[in-house]
Amino acid sequence: MLVPDISIGGCVIKAGQTRQVRLEVAKLYTDTDFSVPVHVIHTRKPGPKVFVSAAIHGDELNGIEIIRRLINLKTFKVTAGTLILVPMVNVYGVLYQSRYLPDRRDLNRSFPGSPKGSLASRLAHMFLTEIVSLCECGIDLHTGAIHRSNLPQIRANLMDTETLSLAKAFGVPVLLNANIRDQSLRQSAEEHNTRILLYEAGEALRFDEVSIRAGVNGVINVLAKLGMVRLRRKVKSFTPYIANKSSWVRANASGIFNSLKKLGDQVDKGTPLATIGSPFGEIIALVKAAQAGIIIGKQNIPLVQEGEAVFHIAFFSEPDNDVAEDIGMMQEALQTESPVLE
């Protein structure tokens, strides 16, 4: 079967070609051209079209490194379909080490965008029309916000059986059935019949090696599930546990925040999570878990204002100790293991 050419940003990529494309956005006010880098692998064999994107929030850097490692992995060979890698979507935010664009808008709340709208709206429209609309599936790579870390996890519409299958294939223990936010990439992608896995791991403006390795393995696992790459041996996987609900625990006082728990810890209702102290040394508040679950996100900065979200806890129908055990196994394995491809 003849595989047709594809066109991205006016650049034609023929079957069997690997090309680097630059999608021109608006210039900087210095008259400097600015563009989104895109790496396209378009094989001669029919198969799915998949995109992997990073840095929709410009300070979320782990995803950039995940894509860099995939591109430079000597054993990484796409044998079927088309893979579109976008290491920096919000190039403006990356330049300024900021979550937002120069117009202070959140790109992930600007979809579907418009070619005549704000800078965020124009970038969202370009990414949606040039990349997302071409693909049946996408993996969007994120981290926690500044001063907050996330446990490696997949967020997706797990009520869709095909999306659930891909989420399980990714190979991290925690799957969160997440609601779709208005004007997000996920919302617009679903309107184009593109299934999205959102990978959350690590902290903004920092590299986290476990999160990066889990992300590299996860992308390869999904591509293998889709028949786009071949594994020489099966990458160690972990039992996926689905959380249909999660909530944030908030600080009950302002002061010096001293965490007593870490990511992946199992907690029971009433478990002490952190102390909050005054500048004079006394403990003025104890933060406790409102419900049993697993910590999948937490604040890192040791200063807190009353009402701030400090721990993100996911709730599972399975025994929490089983989830915590698999999380511990994953973290230990990823210290040394690398993906093995054919």
N, C-alpha and C positions, 0 to 999 in steps of 0.2 A: 504493500500500500504506500503510495506516494505521500510523504509528509509535506504539507504546504509551508511556505515561508511565513514568518511572523514579522510584524512591524512595531517597533517601540521608539517613540520620539522621532519618527521619520527615518529611522535606521532599519533597513531590511536585514533580517537574520535568516539565512538559508538553513535547511536541514543539514545537520552535521557540523554546524559552526558553533564556536564559542566566541562571544563578542562582549566587549565592554562598551556601554552606551552611557551618555550623559544627557539627562533630561534638564533642559534649560528652564529655570524659574525666573523670577525678577532679579534685576541687578541689585548690588549693594549701592548705597548712596555715594560711594567712591567711584562709581562707574565700572566696578569689577563684576565680571560675569560670575554667576553662581549656578551650580547645577547639582542634580541628584545623581550619584553614581549607581549604575546598574550593571550587574554581571549576568549574562544570559548564556545558558547551555541548552542548545536546541538540537536534539538528537535526530538521527534518521529513522528511529523506530517509533511508531505511534505509541502514545501513552498520555497520562494526565499532564496538565500544565499547573505548576505549583510555584507560588512565590514564598520567599522567606524575607521578612522585613525587620529592621531594627531602627531604634532611635526615632520613632514617631514622637517621643518625648526626648528632646535633645540632650538631657543629662543622664539618660539610661544607656550605659556604655557596654554592659555585658554582651548584648546582642551583636554589637559591632564586632567584638572579638570572636563570637561564635561563628559569624559569617566569614570573617578573615581566616579562621582556622579551617573551615570547610573548603574555601577556595584553594588554600595552600596544602591541604592534605593530599599527599602523593597518591594514596590508594583510593581517593574519592573519585569515582567515575560514574556518571549518570549514563545508563545504557538505554533508557526509553523515556519518551515524553520530553517535557521542557521544564527546566528549573530556572527561575528568575530570582536572583539574590540582590537585595537592596540594603546595603549595610547602614546607610544613613538616609532616612526619609526627611527628617527635619534638620537639614544641613545648617540652617541658621542657628537653631538651638545648640547643635554640637559646637559650632564656632564660638558661641558665647557661653557654653557650658550651662545652658538654661533649659528647663523643661519646656518653655514656651517659645513662640516666635517673637520677632521684634514688635509686632502689634499687640503683644501680651495675650494672644489667644492660644488656647490649647488645641493643637492640631487634631487630637482624638475626640474633640467635640465640635469639629468643623465640617464633617462629611454630610452630604455628598459634595459640598462645595459648589463653586461657580467660577467660570473663567473670567468673570468681571467683578468678583467680590473682593474681600479683604485679602491680604497676603496669605493668611491661613486657609481661607476658602479656595484661593487659586491653587495652592499646593495640594490641598485635599482633592480637588477636582482632577488635577493632573495625575496624581497617584492612582486614583480610582479608575480613570478612563484608560491610562496607558499601561497599568500593571494589573490591578485587581480584576478588572472586567475580563481580562484574557484567561483567567485561571479558574479551575474547579475547586482549588483548595489553597489555603494560605496559612503560614505560621508566623504570627506576629510576636516579636521578642521584646519583653519588658523587664523592668526591675521595680523594686519599691521606690518610693519617693525619697527625696533628700533626707538623710538621717533615719531612714527606715529600711529594714531588710525584709525580704520575702523568702520563705522556704520554696525551693523548686516545686512548681505546681502548674497544672494546666487548667485554664478557665475556658469554658466553652458551653454551647448549647447541647448538653448531654442527653436531652430528650430526643434528639435526632440520632438514629441508630448508626448512620455512617460516620457522623462526627464522633460519637462515643467510641466507635471502633478505632478511629485514628488516635483519639485521646489516650486510649488504653495502650496502643502501640507505642506511643511516645516513650513510655517506660519510667515515669516518675510515680511515686506512691499516691500523691494527693491530686485528685481531680475535683474541681469545684464547678458545680452546675451554676453558672453565673448568668444573671439577668443581663439583657442587652441594654446599653445606655443610649439615650437619644443622641443622634448626630455622631455616633462613634463609627470607627472603621467597621466593626463587626455588624452594625445595623445596615450600613450601606452595602457591605459585601454580601450579606444574606439576600438583599434585594436583587443582587446580580447572580444569585444562586451559587455563590462562592462560600464554601465552608471554611470557618476560621478556628484555629487553635491559638489561644493566647497563652504564651509561656511567661510566667512571672518568676523571677529568681534574683536574689541579691539586692544590692543597694545602689541608688543613684550615685554617679561620679566615682564609682569604685569597681575594680575587677574582683570577682569572687571565683576562685578556681573550681570549686565544686559545682557552682551554678553554671559556669561556662562548659565544663565537661558534660554535665547532665544535658545541657542544651545541644551540644554537638551530637552526642549519642541519640538524643530524642529526635532531632531532625533526620538523621540517618535512618533511625528505626521507622519513622513515618514514610520516608521515601522507599524503604524496603517493603513496607506493607503495601504501597501503591505499585510495586513492581518496577520502580525506577532505578534502583541500585540493587546489587547482590552482595550479601554478607558471606564472608569466608567462614565465619562461625557466628553463632547467635550472640549478640551482645547481652550481657546479664541484664535481665529485666526484674522488675519488682511488682508485687501484687498491687494493682491500682485500687484505691479506695475512693468512693464517691461521697463528697460532702454536698448535700442539697441546701445547706444553710451555714452561714458564718456570721459572726458579729464582732465588733470592736469593744474592748474594755477601755473605759476612759478614766483618766486621772481624777481622783476625788479631792485633790488639793494641789496647790502650787508649791514647787520647791525643788530640791535636789533628788533626782530620780535614780534609784539603785535597783537594777533588775535582778530578780532571783531565779529567772527561768530563761531558757534559750529556745531558738527555733527548733521545732520538731518535738518539744517536750509534751508529754501527756499530762493533763491537769484535771483535777476533779473540781466539782462545785465547791467553792470556798477556799481553794488552794491559794496561798499567798503568792503573788506574781512579782511584786516589787514593793519597796519601801519608798516613801517620800519624806525627806527630812528638811529641816530648816537650816539656814546658814550657821546656826549656833550648835548644831550637832544632834539635836533631839529628833526622834521619829515623830512626824505629825500625822502620818496617814499610812495605811496598809492597803495596797491594791490587791483585790481578790478576784478569782474567776467566778463569774456568775453562773457558769454551766460547765459540765465536763466536756473536754474536747482536746484538740491538738493545736498548739501554737504554730500558725503559718505566717505570721507577720509580727514585727515588733519595732518599737522605737529604739534608736541607739544613742541619741544625745542624752546626756545625764541631767538635763534641765527640763522641767515640765510645767505647763500652766494647767490649772484646774479645767477639766472638760476635754483636754487633748486625748486623742486616741493613742493608746500605748501598746496594746496587744490585740492581734487579730486571731481569733480562735474559730476553728472549723469544727463542725459537729458531724459525726459519722454514725451510721446505723450499726457498723461493725464494732467489735471491742476496740477501745482506744489503744490498748497495749499492743494489739496486732499492728495497727497503723504505725505507732511509734517505733516498733521493732524494725519494720521494713524501712522506715526513714533512716534509722541508725545504720542499717545495712547498706543503704544507698550511699550515705555520706562516707562510710568507710571504704566502699568499693571504688568510689570516684576519686579518691585520693591518688590512686595508682593506675586504674584501668583507662584504656583508650579504645575508641571504636576500631573494630577490625573489619575491613572490607575485602571483598574478593578482588 
